[in-house]
Structure formats: C-alpha cells, structure tokens
Amino acid sequence: MTEPTETEETRLRRAFALIGDEAGRPDPAASVRTVPAAALPPRGQRRVRAALAAAAAVCAAAIVVTVTVTADGGSGTDPDTTGRGQTFPQALACTHAVVEGDLTAVRPTGQGRIQVTMSVDRWFKPSTGPATARFDLADPAVADPAEAYADGDHLLLLVPRRKGQIPDSYQGQELRPMRDRITRTLPEAAHTTCPPEFR
C-alpha cells in the first residue's frame, strides 16, 4: 500500500473534521419530541440500537471519505491517474521543478491553464536555476476557487511533469516542514522511477 500524498492527507483531514463537526451537532428533532416511558424499548435494546447506529454512521463516513479520495486520486484532473496514489519519493521524481519564492505575475492562458512568474528564493530541483522563473501550469482554481494563485503569494511549488496535473503548493506554516521533508527525500527521489501514469 502506498503512502497518501500530501493532497490526499489534507483532504482526509478536512473530511474527518467535517464528519466530526456534523456528529457533534445536536439533533433538533430530539429536543422537541417526547416519547412516553411505556413506549421505550428496554434499556439493553436501546444500547444495542445506539451502538449499531453509531457503527453504521462510522462505516458510511469511511465509505464517503474513501470514495472521495479514490475518485480524485489526489493528483488533479487527469482520468488515468484516478485511484492511484504516489509515495513522496515518487511525487518528487514526477516533478519537473521544485522551487520556493514569490509569485510576481499570474496570468490565465485559457483552457484551465495559467502562466506564473516567480521570483525564486530557492531551487530544490534542479539544485540551481535562474532568479526569475516562468511556469505554464494547470490552474488549481478550476478544481477549487479557494486554491487560486495571486500576485505576491509566497509558495513552495512542486511543478509536475504531466501537463494536466495540478501542481502541489505549500504556504505559511506548511513551508518549514515541507522544506525539510523535500531536502531529506530528494536523494531517494533521484533513484526513484516516476510511474508512467504521472509522466
């Protein structure tokens, strides 16, 4: 079984948070409905029913999360990547570039693509490069408007080899641990083959 990608982990965390929030809400119908004591089943039966209902809810939530992650594949919009994750060394092996810096321009180019210009602070892959780089990328806002890039964003960007795949990007508190993880994993990624469906 492969490790989930960062995107898959993030989506799983969000899904579990939503499930937890929903489970913690009071049932509005329960506060207004009264049942005569004589109509209630014996205490043992109520416990069994409550346990079965809780187990059913957990199973349903697990199925929803699994279907959501599998349907998206955690890797963008290409249909032939569906249902297949990558290990982190594979994810790095499947990148064209890994860079950190500030976006100085974001321009839509049509058909769900954008061109970003970045003032680069650090090149991870390759190990060196120009101070300013321009990348043609699948627009993450097509899948989720909240993920749109904007001028001035400081990002650690994993530019995928595959043209239709949405790049992974990290900001804020994610930066330091991701820098460390990338630095630790790059030597292994250099000897890792990118699976054909991600090339």
Buried (B, 14 or more C-beta within 10 A) or exposed (E): EEBBBBBBEBBBEEBEEEBEEEEEEEEEEEEEEEEEEEEEEEEEEEEEEEEEEEEEEEEEBEEEBEEBBBEBBBBBBBEEBBEBBBBBBBBBBBBBBBBBBBBBEBEEEEEBBBBBBBEBEEBBBEEEBEEEBEBEBBBBBBBEEEEEBEEEBBBBBBBBEBEBBBBBBBEEEBBEEBBEBBEEBBEBBEEBEBBEBBE
